[in-house]
């Protein structure tokens, strides 16, 4: 079992490596887990796929990749909004501090 897990881990590492990913931050672990989940789901889908040349499985994989793109886009927008909210909050505290100092 541990040999299979190690091979699976190496496969996921290879997918990241060949995709050009060179991240060394915590994102490396997130990407690795995401790829492992998508790969595993696609492999399970493929086991029951009776379509020619596994066309349904390739479509399944394409949909998962599109969903991940959407999630990444939404996260970037959320991150930007959070940063903007942080800037607004900081500005509010600066204004409040200045108002209190002028009393």
Secondary structure, DSSP 8 states (H G I E B T S, - for coil): -HHHHHHHHHHHHHHHHHTT----STHHHHHHHHHHHHHHHHHHHHHH--SGGGHHHHHHHHHHHHHHHHHHHHHHHHHHHHHHHHHHHHHHHHHHHHHHHT-
